[in-house]
């Protein structure tokens, strides 16, 4: 049954996202085409407009990924569709896992499309050299390659977005236990859970720092600390974010199993 739920969720999610993917790719192509005309002020202005739209589509992809998952979660389990959803012979665990997996895949696909759009719009040897010049000092500071640093930063960004998404799910579940003002309480609870997750990351890092004087310097000074310590904390942050995602998944499933108040 999970397979059928995933097919249903994927179709609903990507039928909207694919529009933004197509628009981002289309305007990325226009950006590259118009920027290729170097001696025309009018075409240069059009290229700048297309470039702005491309960046706008990139942000729309990221925002819609989260907003549509929240909207679909609420509609499926607490809106008009919920009357059908809760009559299906499917456990609440399976329902939630479908949303969890769908979100994981859609973020990966979206990141890939964003990468393609940015590559199409802005790739050139000159831009590559500019990016390298900006990232290389940071990569050298962390004793890492440029590619490795980019992958780590993208992974942290991915986990951060996924954490925001799941905190929203928690907020929706808790908010819809209220008798009134469910949307408002959903936002409030979601913000509280997100703040708690960020605090948990900082607390975990601080606890580790208590046992290492060099690590504690990150909290008590603004001086450059040992590269090994910085790399450790980056890896540690990735692990903590991953654990928080898993823990939130189990918490949400447990809360979800306690019952649903349908509007």
Secondary structure, 3 states (H helix, E strand, C coil): CHHHHHHHHHHHHHHHHHHHHHHHHHHHHHHHHHHCCCCCHHHHHHHHHHHHHHHHHHHHHHHHHHHHHHHHHHHHHHCCCHHHHCCCCCCHHHHHHHHHHHHHHHHHHHHHHHHHHHHHHHCCHHHHHHHHHHHHHHHHHCCCCHHHHHHHHHHHHHHHHHHHHHHHHHHHHHHCCCCCCHHHHHHHHHHHHHHHHHHHHHHHHHHHHCCCHHHHHHHHCCCCCCHHHHHHHHHHHHHHHHHHHHHHHHHHHHHHHCCCCCC
